[in-house]
Amino acid sequence: MKSDGSNRSRTMRQAAPELGFFERYLTVWVLACIGAGIGLGQLAPGAAAAIASLEFAHVNLPVGILIWIMIVPMLVKVDFSRLHEVRRHSRGIGVTLFVNWAIKPFSMALLGWIFIRHLFADWLPAGQHDSYIAGLILLAAAPCTAMVFVWSNLSKGEPAFTLTQVALNDLIMVFAFAPLVALLLGVAAIHVPWDTLLLSVVLYIVVPLVIAQAWRRRLLRRGQDAYEAAIRRIAPLALTALLAMLVLLFAFQGDAILVQPLVIALLAVPILIQVLLNSSAAYLLNRRLGVAHCVAGPSALIGASNFFELAVAVAISLFGLQSGAALATVVGVLIEVPLMLVVVRAVNASRPWYEAGPAMLAARAAGD
């Protein structure tokens, strides 16, 4: 029985390879796409306007297609059959759920109010304050479901915990994302277009999830090796589509960025604080409860990271391609990888300190 568990764990680790060259330098490619998008907007404004006009029900069709290409390959990896393992990692899952759904969205709304409405208000376009805060809220309201497999692997995390946590978060997102976003936007006194928000949830969570799970079952019928080979083939599609979408976004955001490049740096500040705050909270809570380090590491990373693909999609649907909300979510894309690599290094470096905690020592003495 122990051997079967070890084999399954080893297989799952192989399915989540270490950060490759393309992923490791994602920030570089994002910066290159920002430059390409701004250049496109300045050199071919007519082409950019023509792409923006391809809309149906307030959804830009080229961007919508790219978003599906981003999200579906990631959701194919989610194994809902592992939800029964929740009891095995109940404390770690409880901590992560608490941080993801009770701390992160509300702390980001507070940080947005502090920085956007007050500390940075004089340096940001006055007409975009609400939109920037909305983008930050959207960024924090959905926990990451894809890159966390990589972060978990780099932090020597327990694969079964990561898969179970991601599956549970995806299930919660289907029902909780829209009400949570609506609540926080309402608290921030931002108009909530409910019809567009619910349409976004259907388009960018429910439908891709159904398609991805049907695709997953079809791949698994061919065998585990065929499934893992297919995952490796389709994985680059998500990042490629993300980068292509950034070119389009910045083709429309170019003028605002050229006029006020400081906006990018200012929007990055609350995102940076939010990541450090929530990863620390999850890590320390797990240590306090005596949770194993192999669970605490991915718990901290899942608690801090954002499903920025979904945030970008919903921001575009709710507020438009040229909105401050779309720009704020794109800033999240820009700094996500370097920030999460910092958290991974901190988690790995602090392992001796973590395992020397009283609760951890007591748990090991009890054989937990």
C-alpha positions in Angstrom: 0.0 0.0 0.0 2.8 2.4 0.9 4.5 1.5 -2.4 1.4 2.4 -4.4 1.2 5.8 -2.6 4.9 6.4 -3.4 4.4 5.6 -7.0 1.4 7.8 -7.3 3.2 10.6 -5.6 6.2 10.2 -8.0 3.9 10.1 -11.0 2.2 13.3 -9.9 5.6 15.0 -9.3 6.6 14.1 -12.9 3.4 15.7 -14.1 4.5 18.9 -12.5 8.0 19.6 -13.9 10.3 22.3 -12.6 10.0 25.8 -14.0 11.2 25.7 -17.6 13.1 28.3 -19.5 10.0 29.8 -21.0 8.2 30.0 -17.6 11.3 31.1 -15.7 11.6 34.2 -17.8 7.9 34.9 -18.2 8.4 38.5 -16.9 10.9 39.1 -19.7 8.4 37.9 -22.3 5.6 39.9 -20.7 7.8 43.0 -20.9 8.5 42.2 -24.6 4.8 41.8 -25.3 4.0 45.1 -23.5 6.5 46.8 -25.9 5.1 45.0 -28.9 1.5 46.0 -27.9 2.4 49.6 -27.3 4.2 49.7 -30.7 1.2 48.1 -32.5 -1.2 50.6 -30.9 1.0 53.6 -32.0 2.0 52.3 -35.4 -1.2 50.7 -36.5 -4.1 52.3 -34.5 -6.6 51.4 -37.2 -5.8 47.6 -36.9 -6.1 47.9 -33.1 -9.4 49.6 -33.3 -10.7 47.0 -35.8 -9.8 44.2 -33.4 -11.5 46.0 -30.5 -14.7 46.3 -32.5 -15.1 42.5 -32.8 -17.5 42.1 -29.9 -20.5 40.1 -29.0 -22.5 40.8 -25.7 -19.6 43.1 -24.6 -17.1 40.3 -25.0 -14.2 40.8 -27.4 -14.1 37.7 -29.6 -10.3 37.5 -30.3 -9.6 38.1 -26.6 -12.3 35.6 -25.5 -10.7 32.9 -27.8 -7.3 33.6 -26.3 -8.7 33.4 -22.8 -10.2 29.9 -23.4 -6.9 28.8 -24.9 -5.2 30.0 -21.6 -7.6 28.5 -19.2 -8.7 25.1 -20.6 -5.2 23.5 -20.6 -4.8 24.5 -17.0 -8.2 23.1 -15.9 -7.5 19.8 -17.7 -5.0 19.1 -14.8 -7.6 19.4 -12.1 -8.6 16.1 -10.6 -12.0 16.4 -8.9 -11.9 12.7 -7.9 -9.3 13.6 -5.3 -11.7 15.8 -3.3 -12.3 12.8 -1.0 -8.7 13.3 0.3 -9.7 16.5 2.0 -9.7 14.8 5.4 -6.1 13.7 5.0 -4.9 17.3 4.9 -7.8 19.0 6.7 -5.7 21.5 8.7 -3.6 22.6 5.7 -6.7 22.9 3.5 -8.5 24.8 6.2 -5.7 27.3 6.5 -5.5 27.7 2.7 -9.3 28.2 2.3 -9.3 30.7 5.2 -6.5 32.8 3.5 -7.9 32.4 0.0 -11.5 33.3 0.7 -11.6 35.2 4.1 -8.3 37.2 4.0 -7.0 37.7 0.5 -9.9 39.4 -1.3 -10.8 41.7 1.7 -7.1 42.6 2.3 -6.7 43.5 -1.3 -9.8 45.7 -1.2 -8.4 47.4 1.9 -4.9 47.9 0.2 -6.6 49.3 -2.9 -8.5 51.8 -0.8 -5.4 52.8 1.1 -3.0 53.1 -1.9 -5.3 54.0 -4.8 -7.7 56.3 -3.2 -5.3 57.9 -0.7 -1.5 57.4 -0.8 -1.1 57.3 -4.6 -4.3 59.2 -5.6 -2.4 62.3 -6.8 -0.2 60.3 -9.1 -3.0 58.2 -10.7 -5.6 59.4 -13.2 -8.6 60.5 -11.1 -11.1 59.0 -13.4 -9.6 55.5 -13.2 -9.3 55.1 -9.4 -12.5 53.0 -9.1 -11.4 50.9 -12.1 -7.9 50.2 -10.7 -9.4 49.1 -7.4 -11.9 46.8 -9.2 -9.0 45.2 -11.1 -7.1 44.6 -7.9 -10.2 43.0 -6.3 -10.7 40.8 -9.3 -7.1 39.7 -9.1 -7.4 38.7 -5.5 -10.8 37.1 -5.6 -9.8 33.9 -7.5 -6.9 31.7 -6.2 -4.4 30.4 -8.8 -5.2 27.0 -10.3 -2.4 26.4 -12.7 1.1 27.7 -11.9 0.7 26.4 -8.3 1.5 23.0 -9.6 5.0 24.4 -10.5 5.4 26.3 -7.3 4.4 23.3 -5.2 6.9 21.1 -7.0 9.7 23.7 -6.5 8.9 23.9 -2.8 8.9 20.1 -2.4 5.2 20.2 -1.7 2.9 17.2 -1.2 1.3 16.7 -4.7 -1.9 15.1 -3.3 -2.5 18.2 -1.2 -1.9 20.5 -4.1 -4.3 18.6 -6.4 -7.0 18.4 -3.7 -6.7 22.1 -2.8 -6.8 23.2 -6.4 -9.9 21.0 -7.2 -11.6 22.4 -4.1 -10.8 26.0 -4.9 -12.1 25.5 -8.5 -15.4 24.1 -7.1 -15.8 27.0 -4.7 -15.0 29.5 -7.5 -17.9 28.3 -9.6 -20.3 29.4 -6.8 -18.5 32.1 -4.8 -16.5 34.2 -7.3 -19.4 36.3 -8.6 -21.0 37.0 -5.2 -17.7 37.8 -3.6 -16.6 40.2 -6.3 -20.0 41.9 -6.3 -19.8 42.3 -2.5 -16.4 43.9 -2.6 -17.1 46.1 -5.5 -20.2 47.2 -3.7 -18.3 48.0 -0.5 -15.9 50.0 -2.7 -18.9 51.9 -4.1 -18.2 50.6 -7.6 -21.2 49.8 -9.9 -21.7 46.0 -10.3 -22.9 45.0 -13.8 -24.4 41.7 -12.6 -25.4 40.4 -16.0 -21.9 40.9 -17.3 -20.3 39.4 -14.2 -22.5 36.3 -14.3 -21.8 35.9 -18.0 -18.1 36.1 -17.3 -18.4 33.4 -14.6 -20.2 31.1 -17.1 -17.8 31.9 -20.0 -14.5 31.8 -18.1 -15.2 29.3 -15.2 -18.1 27.0 -15.9 -17.8 26.3 -19.6 -14.0 25.9 -19.7 -14.3 23.6 -16.6 -16.8 21.4 -18.4 -14.8 21.3 -21.6 -11.5 20.6 -19.7 -12.9 17.8 -17.6 -14.5 16.1 -20.6 -11.1 16.4 -22.4 -9.4 15.1 -19.3 -11.6 12.0 -19.2 -11.0 11.3 -22.9 -7.2 11.6 -22.4 -7.1 9.4 -19.4 -9.1 6.6 -21.2 -6.0 6.4 -23.4 -3.8 5.7 -20.4 -1.7 7.7 -17.9 1.3 8.0 -20.2 -0.8 9.3 -23.1 -2.4 11.8 -20.7 0.9 13.1 -19.4 2.3 13.4 -22.9 -0.8 15.4 -23.9 -0.4 17.7 -20.9 3.2 18.5 -21.9 2.1 19.2 -25.5 -0.8 21.6 -24.5 1.0 23.3 -21.6 2.7 25.9 -23.8 -0.6 27.0 -25.3 -1.7 28.7 -22.1 1.3 31.0 -21.8 1.4 31.6 -25.6 -2.2 32.7 -25.6 -1.5 34.9 -22.5 1.3 36.7 -24.2 -0.7 37.2 -27.4 -3.5 38.7 -25.3 -1.1 41.0 -23.6 -0.1 42.4 -27.0 -3.7 43.2 -27.7 -4.3 44.7 -24.3 -1.3 47.0 -24.5 -2.2 48.0 -28.0 -5.1 49.7 -26.3 -3.4 50.7 -23.1 -0.3 52.2 -24.9 -1.3 55.8 -24.7 -2.0 55.7 -21.0 1.3 54.0 -20.3 3.3 56.4 -22.4 1.7 59.3 -20.7 2.1 57.9 -17.2 4.5 55.0 -16.9 4.5 55.4 -13.2 1.1 53.9 -13.1 2.5 50.4 -13.6 4.9 50.7 -10.6 2.3 52.2 -8.3 -0.3 49.4 -9.1 2.4 46.8 -8.4 2.8 48.0 -4.7 -0.5 46.7 -3.3 -0.1 43.5 -5.3 3.3 42.9 -3.8 2.2 43.6 -0.3 -0.8 41.3 -0.7 1.3 38.4 -1.9 3.8 38.8 1.0 1.0 39.3 3.5 -1.0 36.2 2.5 1.8 33.8 2.0 3.2 34.7 5.4 -0.2 34.3 7.0 -0.7 30.9 5.5 2.8 29.7 6.3 2.7 30.9 10.0 -0.8 29.5 10.6 0.2 26.1 9.3 3.3 26.1 11.6 1.1 27.1 14.5 -1.2 24.1 13.8 1.7 21.6 13.4 1.1 21.0 9.7 3.9 19.2 7.8 6.2 21.5 5.8 5.4 19.6 2.6 1.8 20.9 3.0 2.6 24.3 4.5 4.7 25.3 1.5 2.1 24.8 -1.2 -0.5 26.2 1.2 1.4 29.5 1.4 1.9 29.6 -2.3 -1.7 28.8 -3.2 -2.8 31.3 -0.5 -0.7 34.1 -2.1 -1.0 33.5 -5.9 -3.8 34.7 -8.1 -5.7 33.2 -11.1 -4.6 36.2 -13.2 -6.0 34.7 -16.4 -9.5 34.7 -15.0 -9.0 38.2 -13.5 -7.9 39.6 -16.9 -10.8 38.0 -18.6 -13.4 39.3 -16.2 -11.9 42.7 -16.1 -12.1 43.0 -19.8 -15.7 41.8 -19.8 -16.8 44.1 -17.0 -14.9 47.2 -17.8 -13.4 46.9 -21.3 -10.0 46.5 -22.9 -8.9 50.1 -22.3 -10.0 50.2 -18.6 -7.8 50.7 -15.6 -9.2 47.4 -14.3 -7.7 45.5 -17.2 -4.4 47.3 -16.7 -4.3 46.5 -13.0 -4.8 42.8 -13.6 -2.1 42.8 -16.3 0.3 44.2 -13.7 -0.5 41.1 -11.7 0.7 39.0 -14.6 3.9 41.1 -14.8 5.0 40.5 -11.2 3.5 37.1 -10.4 6.4 34.9 -11.5 9.3 36.8 -9.8 7.2 37.3 -6.6 6.2 33.6 -6.4 9.8 32.6 -6.9 10.8 34.7 -4.0 8.1 33.0 -1.8 9.4 29.6 -3.0 12.9 30.5 -2.0 11.7 31.7 1.4 9.7 28.6 2.1 12.6 26.3 1.2 15.2 28.3 3.1 13.0 28.5 6.3 12.3 24.8 6.5 14.7 24.1 9.5 13.1 27.0 11.4 9.6 25.8 10.5 10.2 22.2 11.6 11.7 23.3 14.9 8.4 24.8 16.0 6.8 23.4 19.1 3.6 22.3 17.3 5.7 20.6 14.6 7.8 18.8 17.2 4.7 17.7 19.1 3.1 16.4 15.9 6.1 14.4 15.0 6.4 13.0 18.5 2.7 11.9 18.2 3.5 10.2 14.9 1.2 12.6 12.9 
